[in-house]
């Protein structure tokens, strides 16, 4: 079988490309959406439901934890709303220190007033000094964190948090994603004495009122998706794709959302050492609130016995994440907990039951959760992508693939952090170009 353009992966990027181009999409799983997929679980049950039950008596979770849509792009929001109505939210996030039970606003450098006076004073002095006398040649993320925030905030939050967030890579990888931890000196100074204005890439976000499945489902219906199609080999010379089920198809152009390192492996293109990635284990859990359950949308955690780095609260964003009968009852909560691992980790080798008990016990000790009604693990094989200092691997990989009309698109395909809105934009643009090239 021969076809002109082939799209690999039916996540939001792949489906946007399929929508714009009309090309066939090949998806390894049996459902669309990738990690941006909602699912439902009834109390006391372990089965994932990918459609809301008619009585709405189930907790809604997401496969990849909270995937809020940020970016404030009116065209992308208009595109989303053509499939499902969305609600706009103002971010309410912070940092939680388990040892002291203290909450500090996010980003922490703009909320120094929440810290003890001596700590805040020292941190402010170090940030001002760093901005006036920047150090050259920052090679690693550790270098950048010290230069940007100083030792006080570094030791208090940034070093331990990034050690968890990057699964120990922060001293080896190059600086990146500075926009996630912005430094606005006037706001830093203001935040040392009074409330500072919200800042950052996700200060506001949108989310479909009826869940990601209300967006993903209608979008998938506008695409030609072939499910259960795991790619095991791409022959760039013969322009053939081989799937695990033995099917072989020919192509002229590939738009691939597969993780870039995996794409290079299955094309057998020889390159230097690939840049590293990290996997994330997500525990979705819901039940009765503890007495100290916070009202935040999510919290960054610099230390935890179980090693997780973030806890998000679905039900604090919107009560529709709860079963219908519990939406007006303030006693219930649904949340997601994220723990990072080196990309080489195989999650089925982990002692998940022991880890679940450890995480839930810790949340109960913090007073965030009283009793559990439902819990479930999901796994993101390549959740975050990083680069080695001075590495050219990413650009070399993309250049080599393009020689064979293979074009990586999206967050994992381009090996670059971006949100749902940017991923959809990538897909729409790539799909439009593919259609114009026919």
LOMARKE-714769 format. One record per residue (C-alpha): residue number from 1; x, z, y. Coordinates in steps of 0.2 Angstrom, whole numbers, plus 5000, padded with zeros to 4 digits. Each point is the difference from the previous one (the first is absolute). Layout:
N
{NUM, {X, Z, Y}} ...
END
This chain:
438
{1, {5000, 5000, 5000}} {2, {5007, 4995, 5017}} {3, {4994, 5007, 5017}} {4, {5007, 4999, 5017}} {5, {5000, 5017, 5007}} {6, {5000, 5016, 4990}} {7, {4998, 5018, 5006}} {8, {5007, 5014, 4991}} {9, {4991, 5017, 5002}} {10, {4982, 5004, 5005}} {11, {5004, 5014, 5012}} {12, {4994, 4999, 5018}} {13, {5014, 4988, 5005}} {14, {4997, 4988, 4985}} {15, {4981, 5000, 5002}} {16, {5003, 4996, 5019}} {17, {5011, 4986, 4995}} {18, {4987, 4994, 4987}} {19, {4986, 5001, 5013}} {20, {5010, 4989, 5012}} {21, {5006, 4987, 4988}} {22, {4988, 4999, 4986}} {23, {5014, 5001, 4988}} {24, {4999, 5009, 4983}} {25, {5006, 5018, 4999}} {26, {5008, 5008, 4984}} {27, {4998, 5018, 4999}} {28, {5008, 5011, 4986}} {29, {4986, 5013, 5000}} {30, {4981, 4999, 4997}} {31, {4995, 5004, 5017}} {32, {5004, 4994, 5018}} {33, {5008, 5010, 5014}} {34, {5017, 5006, 4993}} {35, {5003, 5017, 5007}} {36, {4987, 4998, 5013}} {37, {4985, 5003, 4988}} {38, {4987, 5014, 5000}} {39, {4994, 5008, 4984}} {40, {4987, 5013, 4996}} {41, {5000, 5015, 4988}} {42, {4986, 5012, 4995}} {43, {5002, 5018, 4999}} {44, {5008, 5006, 4984}} {45, {5003, 4982, 4994}} {46, {5017, 4990, 4998}} {47, {4993, 4982, 5001}} {48, {5004, 4990, 5015}} {49, {4985, 4990, 5007}} {50, {5004, 4985, 5011}} {51, {4983, 5000, 5007}} {52, {4990, 5014, 5008}} {53, {4987, 5007, 4988}} {54, {4982, 4997, 5006}} {55, {4997, 5018, 5003}} {56, {5016, 5001, 5010}} {57, {5004, 5016, 4991}} {58, {5019, 4998, 4998}} {59, {5016, 5003, 5010}} {60, {5008, 4984, 5008}} {61, {5019, 4999, 4998}} {62, {5012, 4986, 5003}} {63, {5013, 4994, 4988}} {64, {5014, 5001, 5012}} {65, {4995, 5016, 5010}} {66, {4993, 4998, 5017}} {67, {5001, 4982, 5006}} {68, {4995, 5001, 5018}} {69, {5000, 4984, 5010}} {70, {5010, 5001, 5016}} {71, {5007, 4987, 5012}} {72, {4986, 4998, 5013}} {73, {4999, 4981, 4998}} {74, {4983, 4994, 5005}} {75, {5001, 4984, 4991}} {76, {5004, 5009, 4983}} {77, {4986, 5013, 5004}} {78, {4988, 4986, 5003}} {79, {5006, 4992, 4983}} {80, {4997, 5017, 4991}} {81, {4983, 5002, 5008}} {82, {4994, 4983, 4993}} {83, {5001, 5008, 4983}} {84, {4996, 5019, 5003}} {85, {4996, 5011, 5015}} {86, {5014, 5011, 5005}} {87, {5002, 5016, 5010}} {88, {5014, 5005, 5012}} {89, {5009, 5017, 4999}} {90, {5012, 5009, 5011}} {91, {5014, 5006, 4990}} {92, {5001, 5019, 4996}} {93, {5016, 5003, 4991}} {94, {5014, 5013, 5000}} {95, {5014, 5009, 4991}} {96, {4998, 5015, 4989}} {97, {5013, 5013, 4996}} {98, {4995, 5009, 4984}} {99, {5012, 5014, 5002}} {100, {4993, 5005, 5017}} {101, {4983, 4993, 4998}} {102, {5002, 4991, 5017}} {103, {4992, 4984, 5006}} {104, {5009, 4989, 5013}} {105, {4993, 4985, 5007}} {106, {5006, 4982, 4996}} {107, {5012, 4993, 5005}} {108, {5009, 5017, 5000}} {109, {5012, 4995, 5014}} {110, {4985, 4998, 5011}} {111, {4993, 5017, 4996}} {112, {5015, 5012, 5002}} {113, {4988, 5013, 5009}} {114, {4993, 5003, 4982}} {115, {5017, 5007, 4995}} {116, {5008, 5017, 5004}} {117, {5007, 5000, 5017}} {118, {5019, 5000, 4995}} {119, {4998, 4986, 4988}} {120, {4990, 4989, 5012}} {121, {5013, 5003, 5014}} {122, {5015, 4996, 4989}} {123, {4991, 4985, 4993}} {124, {4996, 4993, 5017}} {125, {5017, 5002, 5006}} {126, {5007, 4991, 4985}} {127, {4987, 4985, 5002}} {128, {5004, 4998, 5019}} {129, {5019, 5001, 4996}} {130, {4998, 4987, 4986}} {131, {4990, 4988, 5012}} {132, {5013, 5001, 5014}} {133, {5015, 4999, 4988}} {134, {4995, 4989, 4986}} {135, {5013, 4998, 4985}} {136, {5005, 4983, 4995}} {137, {5001, 4993, 4983}} {138, {4986, 5009, 4991}} {139, {5002, 4995, 4982}} {140, {4987, 5010, 4990}} {141, {4983, 5007, 5003}} {142, {5009, 5017, 5000}} {143, {5010, 4994, 5015}} {144, {4985, 4994, 5009}} {145, {4990, 5016, 4997}} {146, {5014, 5011, 5007}} {147, {5003, 4989, 5015}} {148, {4981, 4999, 5004}} {149, {4994, 5018, 4997}} {150, {5016, 5011, 4999}} {151, {5004, 5013, 4987}} {152, {4986, 5012, 5005}} {153, {4986, 4989, 4996}} {154, {5010, 4991, 4987}} {155, {5003, 5016, 4989}} {156, {4982, 5006, 5004}} {157, {4991, 4984, 4995}} {158, {5007, 4983, 5000}} {159, {5014, 5003, 4987}} {160, {4990, 5009, 4987}} {161, {4985, 4989, 5003}} {162, {5010, 4983, 4999}} {163, {5009, 5007, 4984}} {164, {4982, 5001, 4992}} {165, {4993, 4984, 5008}} {166, {5015, 4989, 4995}} {167, {5003, 5009, 4983}} {168, {5017, 5005, 5005}} {169, {5005, 4983, 5008}} {170, {5001, 5005, 5018}} {171, {5019, 5003, 5001}} {172, {5003, 4983, 4992}} {173, {4988, 4988, 5007}} {174, {5001, 4992, 5017}} {175, {4989, 5006, 5015}} {176, {4983, 4991, 5001}} {177, {4982, 5003, 5005}} {178, {5004, 5009, 5016}} {179, {4983, 4997, 5006}} {180, {4993, 5012, 4988}} {181, {5009, 5014, 5009}} {182, {5000, 4994, 5018}} {183, {5011, 5009, 5014}} {184, {4991, 4999, 5017}} {185, {5011, 5012, 5011}} {186, {4987, 5004, 5013}} {187, {4987, 5004, 4986}} {188, {5013, 5010, 4991}} {189, {5003, 5011, 5016}} {190, {4981, 5000, 5003}} {191, {4996, 5006, 4982}} {192, {5012, 5014, 5002}} {193, {4989, 5008, 5013}} {194, {4982, 4993, 4997}} {195, {4990, 4987, 4990}} {196, {5008, 4983, 5000}} {197, {4991, 4984, 4999}} {198, {4998, 4992, 4982}} {199, {5013, 4988, 4996}} {200, {5006, 4990, 4985}} {201, {4994, 4985, 4990}} {202, {4985, 5008, 4992}} {203, {4994, 5011, 5014}} {204, {4983, 4991, 4997}} {205, {4995, 4991, 4984}} {206, {4984, 4992, 4992}} {207, {4993, 5002, 4983}} {208, {4985, 4991, 4991}} {209, {4985, 5012, 5002}} {210, {4995, 4997, 4981}} {211, {5018, 5001, 4993}} {212, {5013, 4987, 4997}} {213, {4990, 4993, 4986}} {214, {4987, 4994, 5012}} {215, {5013, 4989, 5008}} {216, {5010, 4995, 4985}} {217, {4985, 4995, 4990}} {218, {4993, 4988, 5012}} {219, {5017, 4993, 5004}} {220, {5004, 4997, 4982}} {221, {4983, 4990, 4998}} {222, {5007, 4988, 5013}} {223, {5016, 4997, 4989}} {224, {5004, 4992, 4983}} {225, {5008, 5014, 4991}} {226, {5006, 4999, 4982}} {227, {5002, 5018, 4993}} {228, {5011, 5006, 4986}} {229, {5014, 4988, 5005}} {230, {5017, 5009, 5000}} {231, {5014, 4989, 5005}} {232, {5015, 5002, 4988}} {233, {5011, 4984, 5006}} {234, {5001, 4988, 5014}} {235, {5011, 4984, 4997}} {236, {5004, 4995, 5018}} {237, {5008, 4983, 4993}} {238, {4986, 4995, 4990}} {239, {4987, 5008, 5011}} {240, {4991, 5009, 4986}} {241, {4992, 5017, 4999}} {242, {4999, 5009, 4983}} {243, {4987, 5014, 4998}} {244, {5001, 5014, 4987}} {245, {4985, 4992, 4991}} {246, {5010, 4985, 4997}} {247, {4992, 4989, 5013}} {248, {5012, 4988, 5010}} {249, {4995, 4992, 5016}} {250, {5009, 4988, 5012}} {251, {5001, 5003, 5019}} {252, {5006, 4991, 5016}} {253, {5000, 5016, 5010}} {254, {4999, 5019, 4996}} {255, {4994, 5013, 5012}} {256, {5005, 5016, 4992}} {257, {4995, 5018, 5004}} {258, {5010, 5007, 4985}} {259, {5014, 5013, 5005}} {260, {5015, 4989, 5005}} {261, {5012, 5008, 4988}} {262, {4988, 4996, 4985}} {263, {4998, 4983, 5007}} {264, {5018, 4997, 5000}} {265, {5002, 5006, 4982}} {266, {4986, 4989, 4993}} {267, {5007, 4984, 5009}} {268, {5018, 5005, 4993}} {269, {5008, 4996, 5017}} {270, {5017, 5008, 5001}} {271, {5003, 5011, 5015}} {272, {5009, 5016, 5005}} {273, {4994, 5018, 4996}} {274, {4982, 5001, 5006}} {275, {4994, 5012, 5013}} {276, {4992, 5016, 4993}} {277, {4982, 5005, 5000}} {278, {4990, 5015, 4996}} {279, {4985, 5003, 4989}} {280, {4986, 5013, 5004}} {281, {4989, 5010, 4989}} {282, {4983, 5004, 5008}} {283, {4990, 5014, 4994}} {284, {4982, 4998, 5006}} {285, {4991, 5017, 4998}} {286, {4983, 5007, 5006}} {287, {4990, 5016, 4999}} {288, {4996, 5015, 5010}} {289, {5009, 5004, 5016}} {290, {5012, 5014, 5001}} {291, {4998, 5012, 5015}} {292, {5015, 4993, 5009}} {293, {4996, 4981, 4997}} {294, {5006, 4991, 5016}} {295, {4990, 4988, 5010}} {296, {5014, 4987, 5001}} {297, {4999, 4982, 4994}} {298, {5017, 5002, 4992}} {299, {5015, 5012, 5001}} {300, {5019, 4997, 4997}} {301, {5008, 5013, 4989}} {302, {5019, 5003, 5002}} {303, {5000, 5012, 4985}} {304, {4989, 5003, 4984}} {305, {5004, 5007, 4983}} {306, {4993, 4985, 4992}} {307, {5010, 4988, 5011}} {308, {4985, 4991, 5009}} {309, {5003, 4994, 5018}} {310, {4982, 4996, 5006}} {311, {4982, 5006, 4998}} {312, {4986, 4991, 5007}} {313, {4982, 5005, 5001}} {314, {4987, 4986, 4996}} {315, {4985, 5010, 5004}} {316, {5008, 5006, 5017}} {317, {5000, 4981, 5005}} {318, {4982, 4997, 4994}} {319, {4988, 5010, 4990}} {320, {4995, 4984, 4991}} {321, {5015, 5004, 4988}} {322, {4989, 5014, 4993}} {323, {4986, 4999, 4988}} {324, {4983, 4997, 5010}} {325, {4994, 5017, 4996}} {326, {5015, 5008, 5007}} {327, {5003, 4991, 5016}} {328, {4991, 5012, 5011}} {329, {5007, 5015, 4991}} {330, {5017, 5006, 5008}} {331, {5005, 5008, 4984}} {332, {5008, 4985, 4992}} {333, {5016, 4990, 5003}} {334, {5008, 4984, 4992}} {335, {5018, 4997, 5003}} {336, {5015, 4990, 4994}} {337, {5018, 5006, 4997}} {338, {5015, 4989, 5000}} {339, {5017, 5002, 4991}} {340, {5014, 4988, 5001}} {341, {5012, 4995, 4986}} {342, {5014, 4988, 4998}} {343, {4993, 4982, 4996}} {344, {5008, 5001, 4982}} {345, {4989, 5014, 4995}} {346, {4986, 4997, 4987}} {347, {4985, 5010, 5004}} {348, {4994, 5001, 4982}} {349, {5016, 5009, 4996}} {350, {4995, 5014, 5012}} {351, {4992, 5016, 4995}} {352, {4984, 4997, 5010}} {353, {4990, 5014, 4994}} {354, {5013, 5013, 5004}} {355, {5003, 4991, 5017}} {356, {4981, 5000, 5004}} {357, {4999, 5019, 4996}} {358, {5015, 5003, 5011}} {359, {4993, 4990, 5015}} {360, {4982, 5008, 4998}} {361, {5008, 5017, 4999}} {362, {5010, 4998, 5016}} {363, {4985, 4993, 5009}} {364, {4990, 5015, 4995}} {365, {5014, 5012, 5005}} {366, {4999, 4992, 5017}} {367, {4982, 5003, 5001}} {368, {4995, 4981, 5001}} {369, {4991, 4999, 4983}} {370, {4990, 5013, 4991}} {371, {4993, 4991, 4984}} {372, {5003, 4982, 4994}} {373, {4985, 4989, 4995}} {374, {5010, 4984, 4997}} {375, {5018, 4994, 5000}} {376, {5009, 4984, 4996}} {377, {5017, 4993, 5001}} {378, {5005, 4982, 5006}} {379, {5017, 4992, 5002}} {380, {5007, 4988, 5012}} {381, {5015, 4991, 4992}} {382, {5008, 4994, 5017}} {383, {4992, 5011, 5013}} {384, {5014, 5000, 5014}} {385, {5014, 4988, 5002}} {386, {5017, 5004, 5007}} {387, {5017, 4991, 5003}} {388, {5018, 5004, 4998}} {389, {5011, 5001, 5015}} {390, {5005, 4982, 5006}} {391, {4991, 4993, 4985}} {392, {4995, 4981, 5001}} {393, {4991, 5001, 4983}} {394, {4982, 4998, 5008}} {395, {5004, 4985, 5011}} {396, {5010, 4992, 4986}} {397, {4986, 5002, 4987}} {398, {4987, 4993, 5012}} {399, {5012, 4985, 5004}} {400, {5003, 4996, 4982}} {401, {4982, 5001, 4995}} {402, {4995, 4989, 5014}} {403, {5011, 4986, 4994}} {404, {4988, 4999, 4985}} {405, {4984, 5001, 5011}} {406, {4998, 5018, 4995}} {407, {4994, 5010, 5015}} {408, {4999, 5019, 4999}} {409, {4986, 5007, 5011}} {410, {4993, 5017, 5003}} {411, {5008, 5018, 5000}} {412, {5008, 5000, 4983}} {413, {5004, 4981, 5000}} {414, {5010, 5001, 5016}} {415, {5007, 5017, 4996}} {416, {4994, 5007, 5016}} {417, {4989, 5014, 5005}} {418, {4983, 4994, 5007}} {419, {4982, 5006, 5000}} {420, {4985, 4991, 4994}} {421, {4996, 4991, 5016}} {422, {5017, 4992, 5000}} {423, {4999, 4996, 4982}} {424, {4984, 4991, 5003}} {425, {5007, 4991, 5015}} {426, {5015, 4994, 4989}} {427, {4988, 4994, 4986}} {428, {4989, 4990, 5013}} {429, {5014, 4992, 5008}} {430, {5009, 4995, 4983}} {431, {4983, 4994, 4993}} {432, {4997, 4989, 5016}} {433, {5017, 4993, 4999}} {434, {4998, 4996, 4982}} {435, {4983, 4991, 5003}} {436, {5008, 4990, 5014}} {437, {5014, 4994, 4989}} {438, {4988, 4993, 4987}} 
END
